[in-house]
């Protein structure tokens, strides 16, 4: 007799959307958050890609902007603070994780060499937010 793994059963929420609990446990949930910069007001990404996405956006903000008029960017500290707010608003972390992320944001803002702080502290922390398996 076949046994059904209940953790893989697809259900439906109250709004008619399918819910995949097995995929949700691994971060395959798409979220919409406000965009830090760019022409679009929002951006969509998977929960599992949040850390790498934030690292990419902060790294771009640290680099010189080749198109300052056509595509203005916020500073790296403002960009990271924006994503701290997004993590809180989308309930991506528990209270302790948010508190730690806010502390890192304050340290990043006070750091004299932000590029070095990003490379040695912020980037490894954001990479730790991502699952190891893809």
C-alpha positions as YAML, in Angstrom:
chain: A
units: angstrom
residues:
- id: 1
  name: UNK
  ca: [0.00, 0.00, 0.00]
- id: 2
  name: UNK
  ca: [1.29, 3.47, -0.87]
- id: 3
  name: UNK
  ca: [1.85, 5.90, 1.94]
- id: 4
  name: UNK
  ca: [1.29, 9.61, 1.32]
- id: 5
  name: UNK
  ca: [3.84, 12.06, 2.66]
- id: 6
  name: UNK
  ca: [1.62, 14.78, 4.14]
- id: 7
  name: UNK
  ca: [4.48, 17.32, 4.09]
- id: 8
  name: UNK
  ca: [4.38, 17.25, 0.28]
- id: 9
  name: UNK
  ca: [0.61, 17.59, -0.07]
- id: 10
  name: UNK
  ca: [-0.49, 20.70, -1.98]
- id: 11
  name: UNK
  ca: [-3.29, 22.63, -0.30]
- id: 12
  name: UNK
  ca: [-5.20, 25.79, -1.08]
- id: 13
  name: UNK
  ca: [-5.40, 28.93, 1.02]
- id: 14
  name: UNK
  ca: [-8.51, 31.06, 1.54]
- id: 15
  name: UNK
  ca: [-7.78, 33.19, -1.54]
- id: 16
  name: UNK
  ca: [-7.56, 30.30, -3.98]
- id: 17
  name: UNK
  ca: [-3.75, 30.20, -4.16]
- id: 18
  name: UNK
  ca: [-1.89, 26.91, -3.96]
- id: 19
  name: UNK
  ca: [0.26, 26.34, -0.88]
- id: 20
  name: UNK
  ca: [3.33, 24.11, -1.19]
- id: 21
  name: UNK
  ca: [4.52, 23.39, 2.38]
- id: 22
  name: UNK
  ca: [7.47, 21.25, 1.25]
- id: 23
  name: UNK
  ca: [8.75, 24.03, -0.99]
- id: 24
  name: UNK
  ca: [8.00, 26.72, 1.60]
- id: 25
  name: UNK
  ca: [10.21, 25.00, 4.16]
- id: 26
  name: UNK
  ca: [13.13, 25.32, 1.72]
- id: 27
  name: UNK
  ca: [12.59, 29.01, 0.90]
- id: 28
  name: UNK
  ca: [10.79, 28.65, -2.41]
- id: 29
  name: UNK
  ca: [8.31, 31.37, -1.55]
- id: 30
  name: UNK
  ca: [8.16, 34.46, -3.70]
- id: 31
  name: UNK
  ca: [7.83, 37.79, -1.92]
- id: 32
  name: UNK
  ca: [7.29, 41.30, -3.20]
- id: 33
  name: UNK
  ca: [9.21, 44.07, -1.46]
- id: 34
  name: UNK
  ca: [9.74, 47.77, -2.20]
- id: 35
  name: UNK
  ca: [12.69, 48.35, -4.52]
- id: 36
  name: UNK
  ca: [15.70, 50.17, -3.12]
- id: 37
  name: UNK
  ca: [16.37, 51.97, -6.41]
- id: 38
  name: UNK
  ca: [15.51, 51.65, -10.04]
- id: 39
  name: UNK
  ca: [12.51, 52.42, -12.21]
- id: 40
  name: UNK
  ca: [10.18, 49.85, -10.63]
- id: 41
  name: UNK
  ca: [8.49, 50.52, -7.28]
- id: 42
  name: UNK
  ca: [8.68, 46.86, -6.21]
- id: 43
  name: UNK
  ca: [10.83, 43.82, -6.79]
- id: 44
  name: UNK
  ca: [10.05, 40.13, -6.50]
- id: 45
  name: UNK
  ca: [12.42, 37.49, -5.23]
- id: 46
  name: UNK
  ca: [12.45, 34.15, -3.46]
- id: 47
  name: UNK
  ca: [12.83, 34.19, 0.31]
- id: 48
  name: UNK
  ca: [15.89, 31.96, 0.00]
- id: 49
  name: UNK
  ca: [17.63, 34.56, -2.21]
- id: 50
  name: UNK
  ca: [17.10, 37.50, 0.15]
- id: 51
  name: UNK
  ca: [20.65, 37.54, 1.58]
- id: 52
  name: UNK
  ca: [22.42, 37.27, -1.77]
- id: 53
  name: UNK
  ca: [20.09, 39.88, -3.30]
- id: 54
  name: UNK
  ca: [20.81, 42.36, -0.50]
- id: 55
  name: UNK
  ca: [24.56, 41.74, -0.80]
- id: 56
  name: UNK
  ca: [24.41, 42.41, -4.56]
- id: 57
  name: UNK
  ca: [22.42, 45.63, -4.10]
- id: 58
  name: UNK
  ca: [24.71, 46.97, -1.33]
- id: 59
  name: UNK
  ca: [27.79, 46.09, -3.40]
- id: 60
  name: UNK
  ca: [26.36, 48.01, -6.37]
- id: 61
  name: UNK
  ca: [25.71, 50.99, -4.10]
- id: 62
  name: UNK
  ca: [29.35, 50.97, -2.98]
- id: 63
  name: UNK
  ca: [30.59, 51.09, -6.58]
- id: 64
  name: UNK
  ca: [30.63, 54.33, -8.59]
- id: 65
  name: UNK
  ca: [27.40, 54.94, -10.46]
- id: 66
  name: UNK
  ca: [28.04, 55.20, -14.22]
- id: 67
  name: UNK
  ca: [24.56, 56.68, -14.82]
- id: 68
  name: UNK
  ca: [23.86, 59.07, -11.93]
- id: 69
  name: UNK
  ca: [21.17, 61.05, -13.74]
- id: 70
  name: UNK
  ca: [19.34, 58.27, -15.59]
- id: 71
  name: UNK
  ca: [19.53, 55.71, -12.76]
- id: 72
  name: UNK
  ca: [20.27, 57.32, -9.39]
- id: 73
  name: UNK
  ca: [21.24, 55.05, -6.51]
- id: 74
  name: UNK
  ca: [21.07, 55.47, -2.77]
- id: 75
  name: UNK
  ca: [24.18, 55.14, -0.63]
- id: 76
  name: UNK
  ca: [25.22, 51.71, 0.60]
- id: 77
  name: UNK
  ca: [24.17, 52.41, 4.19]
- id: 78
  name: UNK
  ca: [20.73, 53.66, 3.13]
- id: 79
  name: UNK
  ca: [20.33, 50.64, 0.83]
- id: 80
  name: UNK
  ca: [21.15, 48.20, 3.63]
- id: 81
  name: UNK
  ca: [18.82, 50.04, 6.05]
- id: 82
  name: UNK
  ca: [16.09, 49.76, 3.40]
- id: 83
  name: UNK
  ca: [16.48, 45.98, 3.27]
- id: 84
  name: UNK
  ca: [16.53, 45.74, 7.07]
- id: 85
  name: UNK
  ca: [13.11, 47.41, 6.97]
- id: 86
  name: UNK
  ca: [11.99, 45.03, 4.22]
- id: 87
  name: UNK
  ca: [13.05, 42.02, 6.31]
- id: 88
  name: UNK
  ca: [11.05, 43.38, 9.22]
- id: 89
  name: UNK
  ca: [8.00, 44.28, 7.13]
- id: 90
  name: UNK
  ca: [7.89, 40.90, 5.36]
- id: 91
  name: UNK
  ca: [8.51, 39.01, 8.65]
- id: 92
  name: UNK
  ca: [11.53, 37.22, 7.21]
- id: 93
  name: UNK
  ca: [13.34, 36.94, 10.56]
- id: 94
  name: UNK
  ca: [12.56, 36.57, 14.21]
- id: 95
  name: UNK
  ca: [13.07, 39.42, 16.68]
- id: 96
  name: UNK
  ca: [16.63, 38.38, 17.60]
- id: 97
  name: UNK
  ca: [17.65, 38.16, 13.94]
- id: 98
  name: UNK
  ca: [16.21, 41.60, 13.19]
- id: 99
  name: UNK
  ca: [17.96, 43.08, 16.21]
- id: 100
  name: UNK
  ca: [21.27, 41.61, 15.03]
- id: 101
  name: UNK
  ca: [20.69, 42.93, 11.51]
- id: 102
  name: UNK
  ca: [19.90, 46.43, 12.87]
- id: 103
  name: UNK
  ca: [23.11, 46.36, 14.95]
- id: 104
  name: UNK
  ca: [25.13, 45.44, 11.86]
- id: 105
  name: UNK
  ca: [23.45, 48.31, 9.97]
- id: 106
  name: UNK
  ca: [24.54, 50.78, 12.68]
- id: 107
  name: UNK
  ca: [28.09, 49.43, 12.64]
- id: 108
  name: UNK
  ca: [28.15, 49.64, 8.84]
- id: 109
  name: UNK
  ca: [27.06, 53.27, 8.95]
- id: 110
  name: UNK
  ca: [29.74, 54.14, 11.52]
- id: 111
  name: UNK
  ca: [32.53, 52.21, 9.78]
- id: 112
  name: UNK
  ca: [35.32, 54.42, 8.43]
- id: 113
  name: UNK
  ca: [36.06, 52.06, 5.52]
- id: 114
  name: UNK
  ca: [32.69, 50.78, 4.34]
- id: 115
  name: UNK
  ca: [34.11, 48.67, 1.51]
- id: 116
  name: UNK
  ca: [36.27, 46.72, 3.95]
- id: 117
  name: UNK
  ca: [33.38, 46.33, 6.42]
- id: 118
  name: UNK
  ca: [31.18, 45.07, 3.62]
- id: 119
  name: UNK
  ca: [33.78, 42.53, 2.47]
- id: 120
  name: UNK
  ca: [34.75, 41.21, 5.90]
- id: 121
  name: UNK
  ca: [31.53, 41.38, 7.91]
- id: 122
  name: UNK
  ca: [28.41, 42.26, 5.96]
- id: 123
  name: UNK
  ca: [28.87, 40.01, 2.93]
- id: 124
  name: UNK
  ca: [29.59, 36.83, 4.96]
- id: 125
  name: UNK
  ca: [26.62, 37.59, 7.22]
- id: 126
  name: UNK
  ca: [24.27, 38.03, 4.25]
- id: 127
  name: UNK
  ca: [25.63, 34.84, 2.64]
- id: 128
  name: UNK
  ca: [24.80, 32.97, 5.86]
- id: 129
  name: UNK
  ca: [21.13, 33.93, 5.40]
- id: 130
  name: UNK
  ca: [20.97, 31.85, 2.21]
- id: 131
  name: UNK
  ca: [20.49, 28.09, 2.19]
- id: 132
  name: UNK
  ca: [23.59, 26.11, 1.32]
- id: 133
  name: UNK
  ca: [21.83, 23.79, -1.15]
- id: 134
  name: UNK
  ca: [20.41, 25.11, -4.40]
...
